[in-house]
Amino acid sequence: MELSGIRVLLVEDESLVAMLVEDMLTDLGCTVAGHAGSVPEALEEARAGEFDVALLDVSLDGTNVFPVAEALSAQGIPFAFASGYGRTSLPEAFRTTPAVPKPFQIEELSAALTAALLGSKGGPSTLSARTP
């Protein structure tokens, strides 16, 4: 699937990581439609809904991002997780959601976003394979 023109909400609390991911998204032809570094900011962005897909860091300054995932699910907005904690850190309801391990390569990011956009629960994720 071509990702060119896809608008992405990036939910990431570490500014350096966010910059690197933004560069990857740009290289994939995506537009960063919004950025949030906390759960309240992400919930506000989710309510606005001016994006096609979201990439959610699982832990935002020690707070789980799952309320944002629930809000996106309720609105039918696709998303993928980024996590350094492995798939087992995800609640059961989200264990089949596309995810990428941190750190990840641009190909893994592309595959996870594509899976999310195509509605492929649990798509081409290597998160469980790279769990520490």
Secondary structure, DSSP 8 states (H G I E B T S, - for coil): ---TT-EEEEE-S-HHHHHHHHHHHHHTT-EEEEEESSHHHHHHHHHH--SSEEEEESEETTEE-HHHHHHHHHHT--EEEEESS-GGGS-GGGTTS-EEESS--HHHHHHHHHHHHHT-TTTT--TGGG--
